[in-house]
Amino acid sequence: GLFLDPKQVAEVLEHVRRRPNTKYLHPLLVTAAYTGARRSELFRARVEDFDFETKLVLLREKKRSRDKETFRTVDMTPKVEAVMQGYFADGHPGGAFAFCAQRDLMLTDGQTWKAFR
């Protein structure tokens, strides 16, 4: 594993933000960095899971139960709020999934790995 201090996290996120890769990658990594969300939770995230009024993010987990969807909530930091509001307003392709390259198509490991590289 790789552990970064807060300054290094900010540097990586700024580097990704400046890259013309994909519109979803920077918001996805910001959400991961500031919420502790797992990759699979981010892939399952829906637009409605970001509650800007209560400043909470609903994470859809499968770790506790493989048979049914379970949830946990985490605080939405000001950074996550600003980035996600901007992404939803300009850059999100539409549909239910919060992070996607095409409307209503869930991201895959390979797709995000390729975008990150």
Disulfide bonds with the S-S distance in Angstrom:
none
